[in-house]
Amino acid sequence: MSDNKKEVDSLAARFGMISAKELLSGERAPAPDPEKPATPSSVSGEEAPEKTGGVLSPGMAGQLRARLGLEGDYAEQGRAGGDSDGPPEIEAVIPGQVVGDDGYGFFLYRRAFPLDHLVGAVPVGAGLACDGAQIALSACDTRLRTFDPLKTCYVDTETTGLAGGAGTVAFLVGLGYFREDAFILEQCFMRDYDDEGAMLEYLAERFAEFDCVVSYNGKSFDLPLLRARCVQHRLPAPFKEAAHYDLVHAVRRVWKQRLSDCSLNNIERLVLAFHREGDVPGFLIPGIWLDYLVYRDARPLEGVFYHHAMDIVSLAALAGHLSQRLAATDGPAFHHAEDQLSLIRLYYKNKEYASVMEHTRAFLEVSQVTDDLRRECLHLLGKAAKKLNRFDDMYETWKQLHEEYPEDCEGAAELAKFLEHQFRNPRGAAEICRETLQAIEASKGLPGLSGDFRISALRGRLKRLEAKIDRRFKPKRGEEDEFFDA
C-alpha cells in the first residue's frame, strides 16, 4: 500500500467518510449505537439527526443515492459479479485485470499486436524502423536525432472534457511500446474517480522507463493534463526530461497544404488508407464514461477501448510511414505537388539548404504550370542559394521568378537588391521595380498599389534608387550640362 493510500485511509477513518464505490454499491454506514446516551435534542423531544461518526449519515447517503438514480430496482441488481442479471461490469466486457485491490487499484487491459498487423496499408511494425534523423527533420528538433523506437512510448488519453483545468480527468490512459517481436498496448482505466491515484502511480513508474514520448497534440493537451493530475496526487511529473515527438505538428508540416484537415481520423483515411469499423465518435466518449459511473453498465465501453487502442496503434504506424517517406531515395517520396513543396519547406526550416536546392530543381523540372506552388518553390530556391552564397544561382532564380511572375513584389525586391549591390546597376534595379509596379497596376488598378506593405516597400525602394541615380549622374558644378547647351 502506498503512502498516499495510507494517508487517505487514515483521513477516511478519522472523519468517517465513505468512498464513491461504497455509495454506488449500496453499502450503508453503521447504525447509531443504542448504548450511547441520548443527545440533548432527543431529551427535549426533538428527533435527533442520525449519527454515523462520518460526513454522510444514512439518511443523507440515501438522499444522495436517490438523486443519482442509485435507488430502486436498478440499484438492487448490484455490480457485475454479484447478480448475473445485473449490468456487466468492466471485467466481464474487456479481458483485462484489476491492478491493486478494490480499495486502491485500477483496471488494466494489456494486449500485443504482431509487427505485421496492418493499419490500413501500413504495418504497425513500420514504427520499429523509425530513423532518428528523419524524426528530427519532421519535428524540427535536433534532440530527436537519438530517437530509439525501443525506448519510446506512444501515449494517448480519453478525458472527461477538452477544457482542461482541475475538473478534467483522464479516465483512460494508454501507452504503447515496441518489443522485438510485437507492439504492446496497455490501457489503464479508472472504474471510478478514486482509481485515479493508483492508475497515475502505475503510469509514473512505467513512463520513467522511456527516453521519448510520441503523441498526437500531446504537447498542448495530454501531457499537461497528466502532469497536473500527478501534481494533485503528489506524484512526480511524467516525461520531465524525455524528448517529445508530437506527430500532429509533423503531420501538419507535410500534409496540411493538401489535406487541410489534419485530425488523426482524416490522416488515417487519406494517408494510411485505414478506415475504422465500429468506432465510437470521440465527442461521445466522455458521456459514455459518465453514464458508466451511474449505471455501471460497461458494454458501451467496448467501443471506447477500441477507439482508444486504434489511436495509439495508428500513431506507431504513422510515425514509421512518415519516417520511411522522408528517408526514401528511390524516386519521389511524395507524389502530390503540395506534399513535395511541403517537404522542400521542411528542409528550409531545418536549414538544410543543399537539400532545398536539390529538391526545388527536381520540382521545377516536373512542374511547368505557372501557379502559386511553382512561385513558392522559386522563392525557396532563391533564398537557399542566398544562404549558401551561390550568387549565380540566386541571380538566375530571381530573374526567372520576375519573368514568370512580374507582379511578385518579393522577387522583384530581391532581384533589384542583387542588381544594385552585386552588379552596381541601380538603373537596372529601378527598372525591375517599375515593371513590377506597372504589372500590379495593370492587373489590379490603382487601388491595387495601396494597402500592401510589400508594394509600399517596393515603391520606397524605387524612390530611393531614383534619388541615387540622380545624385550619381547629375552634372557637378562647373561641368557642361547637355540640357542648357542644347
C-alpha positions as CSV (number, residue, x, y, z in Angstrom):
1,M,0.0,0.0,0.0
2,S,1.4,3.4,-1.0
3,D,1.9,6.3,1.4
4,N,-0.8,8.2,-0.4
5,K,-3.3,5.4,0.2
6,K,-2.4,5.1,3.8
7,E,-2.9,8.8,4.3
8,V,-6.3,8.7,2.6
9,D,-7.4,5.7,4.6
10,S,-6.4,7.4,7.9
11,L,-8.3,10.5,7.0
12,A,-11.3,8.5,6.0
13,A,-11.3,6.6,9.3
14,R,-10.8,9.8,11.2
15,F,-13.7,11.7,9.6
16,G,-15.9,8.7,8.9
17,M,-16.0,9.3,5.2
18,I,-17.4,6.8,2.7
19,S,-16.0,6.3,-0.8
20,A,-17.8,6.6,-4.1
21,K,-17.7,2.8,-4.5
22,E,-19.4,2.3,-1.2
23,L,-22.0,4.8,-2.1
24,L,-22.6,3.2,-5.5
25,S,-22.6,-0.4,-4.2
26,G,-25.3,0.4,-1.6
27,E,-23.1,-0.1,1.5
28,R,-24.6,1.7,4.4
29,A,-22.8,3.4,7.2
30,P,-23.1,1.7,10.6
31,A,-26.3,2.4,12.5
32,P,-26.1,4.5,15.7
33,D,-25.2,2.6,18.8
34,P,-28.2,2.3,21.1
35,E,-26.0,2.1,24.1
36,K,-24.8,5.6,23.7
37,P,-26.5,8.3,25.8
38,A,-29.2,10.4,24.2
39,T,-28.4,13.8,23.0
40,P,-29.9,17.0,24.4
41,S,-32.1,17.3,21.4
42,S,-33.6,13.8,21.9
43,V,-34.2,14.6,25.6
44,S,-36.1,17.7,24.6
45,G,-38.4,15.7,22.4
46,E,-36.9,16.6,19.0
47,E,-35.8,13.9,16.6
48,A,-32.0,13.8,16.7
49,P,-30.1,13.6,13.5
50,E,-28.7,10.2,12.7
51,K,-25.1,10.0,13.7
52,T,-22.7,7.8,11.8
53,G,-19.5,9.2,13.0
54,G,-18.9,10.4,9.5
55,V,-19.7,13.1,7.0
56,L,-22.8,11.3,5.5
57,S,-25.5,10.0,7.7
58,P,-27.6,7.0,6.4
59,G,-30.4,9.5,5.6
60,M,-28.1,11.8,3.7
61,A,-26.5,9.0,1.9
62,G,-29.9,7.6,0.9
63,Q,-31.0,11.0,-0.4
64,L,-27.8,11.2,-2.5
65,R,-28.3,7.7,-3.9
66,A,-31.8,8.7,-4.9
67,R,-30.7,11.8,-6.6
68,L,-28.1,9.8,-8.5
69,G,-30.6,7.2,-9.6
70,L,-29.0,4.5,-7.5
71,E,-32.1,3.5,-5.5
72,G,-34.7,1.2,-6.8
73,D,-34.7,-1.9,-9.0
74,Y,-31.7,-1.0,-11.0
75,A,-29.5,-0.4,-7.9
76,E,-30.7,-3.7,-6.4
77,Q,-29.2,-5.5,-9.3
78,G,-25.8,-4.8,-8.0
79,R,-22.5,-4.7,-9.7
80,A,-21.3,-7.4,-12.1
81,G,-20.1,-10.4,-10.2
82,G,-22.9,-10.0,-7.7
83,D,-26.2,-10.8,-9.5
84,S,-25.9,-12.4,-13.0
85,D,-29.0,-10.4,-14.1
86,G,-27.3,-7.1,-13.4
87,P,-25.4,-5.0,-16.0
88,P,-21.9,-6.3,-16.8
89,E,-19.0,-4.6,-15.1
90,I,-15.8,-3.8,-16.9
91,E,-14.1,-7.2,-16.1
92,A,-16.9,-9.0,-17.9
93,V,-16.6,-6.9,-21.1
94,I,-12.9,-6.3,-21.5
95,P,-10.5,-9.2,-20.9
96,G,-8.2,-7.3,-18.5
97,Q,-7.4,-7.4,-14.8
98,V,-7.6,-5.2,-11.7
99,V,-4.2,-4.0,-10.6
100,G,-4.2,-3.5,-6.8
101,D,-7.3,-4.1,-4.8
102,D,-10.8,-2.7,-4.5
103,G,-9.6,-0.1,-2.1
104,Y,-6.6,1.1,-4.2
105,G,-6.5,-0.2,-7.7
106,F,-7.5,0.3,-11.3
107,F,-8.3,-1.8,-14.4
108,L,-5.6,-2.7,-16.9
109,Y,-6.0,-4.2,-20.3
110,R,-2.8,-5.3,-21.9
111,R,-2.5,-6.8,-25.4
112,A,0.1,-7.4,-28.1
113,F,-0.1,-6.6,-31.8
114,P,2.2,-8.6,-34.2
115,L,4.5,-6.4,-36.2
116,D,2.7,-7.3,-39.4
117,H,-0.6,-6.1,-38.1
118,L,-1.9,-3.7,-40.7
119,V,-3.2,-0.2,-40.0
120,G,-4.7,0.3,-43.4
121,A,-1.9,-0.2,-45.8
122,V,0.9,0.2,-43.3
123,P,2.1,-2.4,-40.8
124,V,2.4,-1.3,-37.2
125,G,6.0,-2.7,-37.3
126,A,6.9,0.3,-39.6
127,G,7.3,2.3,-36.4
128,L,10.1,0.0,-35.3
129,A,12.2,1.2,-38.3
130,C,11.9,4.9,-37.4
131,D,15.2,6.7,-38.1
132,G,16.3,9.5,-35.7
133,A,17.4,11.8,-38.5
134,Q,14.0,11.7,-40.2
135,I,12.1,12.1,-36.9
136,A,14.2,15.1,-36.0
137,L,13.7,16.5,-39.5
138,S,9.9,16.3,-39.3
139,A,9.8,17.6,-35.7
140,C,12.4,20.4,-36.4
141,D,14.0,19.3,-33.2
142,T,17.7,18.1,-33.2
143,R,17.2,16.4,-29.8
144,L,15.2,13.7,-31.5
145,R,18.3,12.6,-33.6
146,T,18.9,10.0,-30.9
147,F,15.3,8.6,-31.3
148,D,15.3,4.9,-30.4
149,P,12.0,3.0,-31.1
150,L,12.7,0.5,-28.3
151,K,13.0,3.3,-25.8
152,T,9.9,5.2,-26.9
153,C,6.3,5.0,-25.8
154,Y,3.2,6.2,-27.6
155,V,0.7,8.0,-25.3
156,D,-2.9,9.0,-25.7
157,T,-5.7,9.8,-23.2
158,E,-9.5,9.8,-23.1
159,T,-10.8,12.6,-20.8
160,T,-13.9,14.0,-19.3
161,G,-13.6,17.1,-21.5
162,L,-11.3,19.3,-23.5
163,A,-11.4,22.4,-21.3
164,G,-8.6,21.3,-19.0
165,G,-8.3,22.7,-15.5
166,A,-8.8,21.0,-12.2
167,G,-12.1,19.4,-13.2
168,T,-10.8,17.5,-16.2
169,V,-9.8,13.9,-15.6
170,A,-8.1,11.4,-17.9
171,F,-10.1,8.2,-17.1
172,L,-8.4,6.1,-19.8
173,V,-4.7,6.4,-20.4
174,G,-2.9,4.2,-22.9
175,L,0.8,3.6,-23.6
176,G,2.2,1.6,-26.4
177,Y,5.8,0.5,-26.9
178,F,7.7,-1.8,-29.1
179,R,9.4,-5.1,-28.2
180,E,11.5,-7.1,-30.6
181,D,8.5,-9.1,-31.9
182,A,5.4,-7.1,-31.1
183,F,3.8,-3.8,-30.3
184,I,2.5,-3.8,-26.7
185,L,-0.5,-1.8,-25.8
186,E,-1.5,-1.1,-22.2
187,Q,-4.8,0.7,-21.4
188,C,-5.3,1.9,-17.9
189,F,-8.9,2.6,-16.9
190,M,-10.5,4.3,-14.0
191,R,-13.6,2.4,-12.8
192,D,-14.3,5.4,-10.6
193,Y,-12.7,8.7,-9.6
194,D,-10.9,7.0,-6.6
195,D,-9.0,4.8,-9.0
196,E,-7.0,7.8,-10.3
197,G,-4.2,7.7,-7.7
198,A,-3.4,4.1,-8.2
199,M,-3.5,4.5,-12.0
200,L,-1.3,7.5,-12.1
201,E,1.2,5.9,-9.7
202,Y,1.5,2.9,-12.0
203,L,1.8,5.1,-15.1
204,A,4.5,7.3,-13.4
205,E,6.6,4.1,-12.9
206,R,6.0,2.9,-16.5
207,F,6.8,6.3,-18.1
208,A,10.1,6.5,-16.3
209,E,11.3,3.5,-18.3
210,F,11.3,5.5,-21.6
211,D,13.5,8.2,-23.1
212,C,11.0,9.6,-25.6
213,V,7.2,10.0,-25.8
214,V,5.2,10.2,-29.0
215,S,1.7,11.7,-29.0
216,Y,-0.8,13.5,-31.2
217,N,-1.3,17.0,-29.9
218,G,0.1,15.8,-26.6
219,K,2.3,18.8,-26.1
220,S,-0.8,21.0,-25.8
221,F,-3.3,18.7,-24.1
222,D,-2.4,15.2,-22.9
223,L,0.9,15.7,-21.1
224,P,0.0,19.0,-19.4
225,L,-3.2,17.2,-18.1
226,L,-1.3,14.2,-16.9
227,R,1.3,16.4,-15.2
228,A,-1.4,18.4,-13.4
229,R,-3.2,15.3,-12.2
230,C,0.1,13.9,-10.9
231,V,0.8,17.1,-9.0
232,Q,-2.6,16.8,-7.3
233,H,-1.7,13.3,-6.2
234,R,1.9,14.3,-5.1
235,L,3.5,12.1,-7.8
236,P,6.5,13.1,-10.0
237,A,5.6,14.8,-13.2
238,P,5.9,12.3,-16.1
239,F,8.4,12.8,-19.0
240,K,10.1,15.8,-17.3
241,E,13.4,15.0,-19.0
242,A,12.2,13.0,-22.0
243,A,12.1,14.2,-25.6
244,H,8.7,14.7,-27.0
245,Y,7.7,13.9,-30.6
246,D,4.3,15.4,-31.2
247,L,3.1,13.9,-34.5
248,V,0.4,16.5,-35.1
249,H,3.0,19.2,-35.9
250,A,5.0,16.9,-38.2
251,V,1.8,15.9,-40.0
252,R,0.8,19.5,-40.5
253,R,4.2,20.4,-41.9
254,V,3.9,17.7,-44.5
255,W,0.2,17.2,-45.4
256,K,-1.7,20.3,-44.2
257,Q,-1.4,22.2,-47.5
258,R,-3.1,19.4,-49.4
259,L,-5.5,17.9,-46.8
260,S,-6.3,21.0,-44.6
261,D,-7.9,18.7,-42.0
262,C,-5.1,17.0,-40.1
263,S,-7.3,15.3,-37.5
264,L,-6.0,11.8,-36.8
265,N,-9.1,10.1,-38.3
266,N,-8.6,12.0,-41.5
267,I,-4.9,11.3,-41.7
268,E,-5.7,7.6,-41.1
269,R,-8.1,7.5,-44.1
270,L,-6.1,9.6,-46.6
271,V,-2.5,8.7,-45.7
272,L,-2.7,5.2,-44.2
273,A,-5.8,4.1,-46.1
274,F,-7.2,3.0,-42.7
275,H,-11.0,3.0,-42.2
276,R,-12.2,2.2,-38.7
277,E,-15.2,-0.1,-38.3
278,G,-17.4,0.1,-35.3
279,D,-15.7,3.1,-33.9
280,V,-17.2,5.5,-31.3
281,P,-17.1,9.2,-32.2
282,G,-14.7,11.0,-29.9
283,F,-17.2,13.6,-28.7
284,L,-19.5,10.8,-27.2
285,I,-16.7,9.2,-25.1
286,P,-16.9,11.5,-22.0
287,G,-20.6,10.9,-21.8
288,I,-20.3,7.2,-22.1
289,W,-17.9,7.1,-19.1
290,L,-20.0,9.3,-17.0
291,D,-23.0,7.1,-17.7
292,Y,-20.9,4.1,-16.7
293,L,-20.3,5.8,-13.3
294,V,-24.0,6.0,-12.7
295,Y,-25.3,2.7,-14.2
296,R,-22.2,0.5,-14.0
297,D,-23.0,-0.9,-17.4
298,A,-19.6,-1.5,-19.1
299,R,-20.9,-2.7,-22.5
300,P,-20.7,0.8,-24.2
301,L,-17.1,1.0,-23.1
302,E,-16.1,-1.7,-25.5
303,G,-16.2,0.8,-28.4
304,V,-14.3,3.3,-26.3
305,F,-11.5,0.9,-25.7
306,Y,-11.4,0.1,-29.4
307,H,-11.3,3.8,-30.3
308,H,-8.5,4.5,-27.8
309,A,-6.5,1.5,-28.9
310,M,-6.6,2.5,-32.6
311,D,-5.5,6.0,-31.8
312,I,-2.3,4.6,-30.3
313,V,-1.6,1.8,-32.8
314,S,-2.2,4.4,-35.6
315,L,0.5,6.6,-34.1
316,A,3.1,3.9,-34.3
317,A,2.2,3.1,-37.9
318,L,2.0,6.8,-38.9
319,A,5.4,7.6,-37.3
320,G,7.0,4.7,-39.2
321,H,5.3,5.7,-42.5
322,L,6.4,9.3,-42.3
323,S,10.0,8.3,-41.4
324,Q,10.1,6.0,-44.4
325,R,8.8,8.6,-46.8
326,L,11.3,11.2,-45.6
327,A,14.2,8.7,-46.0
328,A,13.1,7.5,-49.5
329,T,15.9,7.7,-52.1
330,D,14.4,5.5,-54.9
331,G,12.1,8.1,-56.6
332,P,9.9,10.8,-55.2
333,A,8.9,10.3,-51.6
334,F,5.6,12.1,-52.1
335,H,3.5,12.1,-55.3
336,H,1.4,15.2,-54.8
337,A,2.9,18.5,-55.7
338,E,1.6,20.1,-52.4
339,D,3.4,17.4,-50.4
340,Q,6.6,17.8,-52.4
341,L,6.6,21.5,-51.8
342,S,5.9,20.9,-48.1
343,L,9.0,18.7,-47.9
344,I,11.1,21.4,-49.5
345,R,9.7,23.9,-46.9
346,L,10.6,21.4,-44.2
347,Y,14.2,21.2,-45.4
348,Y,14.4,25.0,-45.4
349,K,13.0,25.3,-41.9
350,N,15.7,22.8,-40.8
351,K,18.4,24.9,-42.6
352,E,19.3,22.1,-44.9
353,Y,19.8,24.4,-47.8
354,A,21.6,22.0,-50.1
355,S,18.7,19.6,-49.9
356,V,16.4,22.6,-50.7
357,M,18.2,23.3,-53.9
358,E,18.3,19.6,-54.9
359,H,14.5,19.1,-54.4
360,T,13.4,22.5,-55.8
361,R,15.2,21.9,-59.1
362,A,13.6,18.4,-59.3
363,F,10.2,20.0,-58.6
364,L,10.7,22.8,-61.2
365,E,11.6,20.3,-63.9
366,V,8.4,18.4,-63.4
367,S,6.1,21.3,-62.6
368,Q,5.6,23.5,-65.7
369,V,2.3,25.1,-64.6
370,T,2.5,28.7,-63.5
371,D,0.8,28.6,-60.2
372,D,1.4,29.5,-56.6
373,L,3.3,26.3,-55.9
374,R,5.8,27.0,-58.5
375,R,6.1,30.6,-57.4
376,E,6.8,29.5,-53.8
377,C,9.3,26.9,-55.0
378,L,11.3,29.6,-56.8
379,H,11.2,31.7,-53.7
380,L,12.7,28.9,-51.6
381,L,15.3,28.1,-54.3
382,G,16.4,31.8,-54.3
383,K,16.6,32.0,-50.6
384,A,18.6,28.8,-50.3
385,A,21.1,29.9,-52.9
386,K,21.5,33.2,-51.0
387,K,22.1,31.3,-47.7
388,L,24.8,29.2,-49.5
389,N,26.4,32.3,-51.1
390,R,25.7,30.8,-54.5
391,F,25.1,34.2,-56.2
392,D,24.9,33.0,-59.8
393,D,22.2,30.5,-58.9
394,M,20.5,33.2,-56.8
395,Y,20.5,35.7,-59.7
396,E,19.2,33.2,-62.2
397,T,16.4,32.2,-59.8
398,W,15.2,35.8,-59.1
399,K,15.4,36.6,-62.7
400,Q,13.3,33.6,-63.7
401,L,10.8,34.5,-60.9
402,H,10.5,38.0,-62.2
403,E,9.9,36.8,-65.8
404,E,7.3,34.3,-64.8
405,Y,5.6,36.3,-62.1
406,P,6.2,40.1,-62.8
407,E,3.7,41.0,-60.1
408,D,5.7,39.3,-57.4
409,C,7.0,42.1,-55.1
410,E,9.4,40.0,-53.0
411,G,11.1,38.5,-56.1
412,A,11.4,42.0,-57.7
413,A,12.9,43.4,-54.5
414,E,15.5,40.6,-54.3
415,L,16.4,40.9,-57.9
416,A,16.7,44.7,-57.5
417,K,19.0,44.3,-54.5
418,F,21.2,41.9,-56.4
419,L,21.5,44.3,-59.4
420,E,22.2,47.3,-57.2
421,H,24.8,45.7,-54.9
422,Q,26.4,42.9,-56.9
423,F,26.3,44.4,-60.4
424,R,26.4,48.0,-59.3
425,N,23.5,48.7,-61.7
426,P,21.0,51.0,-59.9
427,R,19.2,51.8,-63.2
428,G,18.6,48.1,-63.9
429,A,17.3,47.7,-60.3
430,A,15.0,50.7,-60.7
431,E,13.6,49.3,-63.9
432,I,12.8,46.0,-62.2
433,C,10.8,47.9,-59.6
434,R,8.9,49.9,-62.2
435,E,8.0,46.8,-64.2
436,T,6.5,45.1,-61.1
437,L,4.5,48.2,-60.1
438,Q,3.2,48.7,-63.6
439,A,2.2,45.0,-63.8
440,I,0.3,45.3,-60.5
441,E,-1.4,48.4,-61.6
442,A,-2.4,46.8,-64.9
443,S,-4.0,43.8,-63.2
444,K,-5.5,45.4,-60.1
445,G,-5.7,49.1,-61.0
446,L,-4.5,52.0,-58.8
447,P,-6.2,50.6,-55.7
448,G,-4.0,47.5,-56.0
449,L,-1.0,49.7,-55.3
450,S,-2.1,50.6,-51.8
451,G,-2.7,48.6,-48.6
452,D,0.1,46.1,-49.1
453,F,3.3,46.6,-47.2
454,R,5.4,44.8,-49.8
455,I,4.1,47.2,-52.5
456,S,4.8,50.1,-50.3
457,A,8.3,48.8,-49.6
458,L,8.9,48.4,-53.4
459,R,7.7,51.9,-54.1
460,G,10.1,53.2,-51.4
461,R,12.9,51.2,-52.9
462,L,12.2,52.7,-56.3
463,K,12.1,56.2,-54.9
464,R,15.5,55.7,-53.2
465,L,17.0,54.2,-56.4
466,E,15.8,57.2,-58.5
467,A,17.4,59.6,-56.0
468,K,20.6,57.6,-56.1
469,I,20.6,57.7,-59.9
470,D,20.0,61.5,-59.8
471,R,22.9,62.0,-57.4
472,R,25.3,59.8,-59.4
473,F,24.6,61.1,-62.9
474,K,23.7,64.8,-62.1
475,P,26.3,67.1,-63.6
476,K,28.6,68.6,-61.0
477,R,29.1,72.4,-60.6
478,G,31.3,73.7,-63.4
479,E,30.7,70.8,-65.7
480,E,28.8,71.1,-69.0
481,D,25.1,70.5,-68.9
482,E,23.7,69.0,-72.1
483,F,20.2,70.5,-71.3
484,F,21.4,74.1,-71.4
485,D,23.9,73.5,-74.2
486,A,21.1,72.4,-76.4
